[in-house]
Amino acid sequence: MGKAKVNMVIRFLKGMQAEKVNVLGDEETQKDNELIQKVIEDIELFYEAELEG
């Protein structure tokens, strides 16, 4: 996956976190957003070389 795609996926997931908070509230989405954050971190680690280049 190219750098642009990786960044697009990460931006999408971060936007989804924000949208969940806007729609459902902070308390309702805390666990979901923690899981999404773990996915973001996993993607960043997996594609670390591509993101730096």
C-alpha positions as CSV (number, residue, x, y, z in Angstrom):
1,M,0.0,0.0,0.0
2,G,1.4,3.4,-0.9
3,K,2.1,6.3,1.5
4,A,-0.9,8.2,0.2
5,K,-3.3,5.3,0.8
6,V,-1.9,4.6,4.3
7,N,-2.4,8.3,5.2
8,M,-5.9,8.3,3.8
9,V,-6.9,5.2,5.8
10,I,-5.5,6.8,9.0
11,R,-7.3,10.1,8.3
12,F,-10.5,8.2,7.7
13,L,-10.2,6.3,11.0
14,K,-9.4,9.5,13.0
15,G,-12.5,11.1,11.3
16,M,-14.6,8.1,12.3
17,Q,-13.4,8.6,15.9
18,A,-14.5,12.2,15.9
19,E,-17.8,11.4,14.2
20,K,-18.6,8.8,16.8
21,V,-18.0,11.3,19.6
22,N,-20.2,13.9,17.9
23,V,-23.0,11.5,17.3
24,L,-22.9,9.2,20.4
25,G,-21.0,11.3,23.0
26,D,-17.6,10.7,24.6
27,E,-18.6,8.2,27.2
28,E,-20.5,6.0,24.7
29,T,-17.6,5.8,22.3
30,Q,-14.6,5.5,24.6
31,K,-14.1,1.8,24.2
32,D,-14.7,1.9,20.4
33,N,-12.3,4.8,20.0
34,E,-9.6,3.0,22.0
35,L,-9.9,0.0,19.7
36,I,-9.8,2.3,16.6
37,Q,-6.7,4.0,18.1
38,K,-5.0,0.6,18.4
39,V,-5.8,-0.1,14.8
40,I,-4.3,3.3,13.8
41,E,-1.1,2.5,15.8
42,D,-0.9,-1.0,14.3
43,I,-1.1,0.5,10.8
44,E,1.5,3.1,11.6
45,L,3.9,0.4,12.9
46,F,3.3,-2.0,10.0
47,Y,3.8,0.7,7.3
48,E,6.4,2.7,9.2
49,A,9.0,2.5,6.4
50,E,6.5,3.7,3.8
51,L,5.3,6.6,6.0
52,E,8.9,7.9,6.5
53,G,9.8,7.6,2.9
